[in-house]
Amino acid sequence: MHFTGTEIVEELRATQADATFKLCLEFIDNYPDIIDKAVSQEGECSFYHRRTSEDSRLDPDKTIREQFNLLRVV
């Protein structure tokens, strides 16, 4: 995917959806042979638990720097 930086959200979503559909169709069209082309993940695995409203609760006694990760979620 290539973006110019002037796209609006709907355009980004449409481009992402097109790319996702193409990948899915490629997988289906090439299954099961495509399984042999799998590449193992490198590095350490990561997993993020589903956020709850409690995860976004700010503490007025802490600095913004200490709570920055709470503010980054869209």
N, C-alpha and C positions, 0 to 999 in steps of 0.2 A: 504494500500500500504506500502511496505517496500523497503527502498533503502539502498544501502551500502555506497554511497558517491562517487562511481567510475563511475556512469552512465554518458553517454553523452546525450545531449539534445534530440536526436531522441529516445533514450530508455525511457527517462522520459515522453516524449509526448506519446509514444506508451502505456506505463503503465497507464498514466492518461486517455487516450482514452478508453482503455479496461475497466477501472473502471467506467467511465462515461456511456459506453454502457451497462454494467451490471446493473447499477442503473436504467437506463431508461427502460430496459427490465423487471426488477423486478417491477417497477411501473406499466408498461403496463399489465403485467401478473396478477397483484394483484388488478388492478383497478376494481371497485370503493371501494372495502373493505379497501384498504390501506389508504384511506382518513381518516378513523376513527383512524388511528395510528399517525396522525400528531401531532407534538409537537410544542407548541407555542415558539416563539423566546424569549430568555431572554436578558435583558440588553437594552441599547439604540440603536435604529436603526441608521445606517449610510448610507450615499449615497455620492458618489464621481462623480462630473460632468465630462463629457468627456474633456480630456485635449486638448488644442490647442497649436500651436507653440509658441504663446505668453506666455503660462504657463511655458515654458522652457527657456525663455529669462533671461539671467543672467545680474545682475547689477554690473558693475565693482566698484561701490562705496560702495557695501555691502560686508561683510565678507563671507567666504565659510560657516561658521556656520549658518549665517542668511539665506543662500540659499540652505542649505543641502537637503531639500525635493525636490528641483528642480533637483538635481543630482542623486537621488535614482531611478528614473524611468528608466526602461530598454528599 
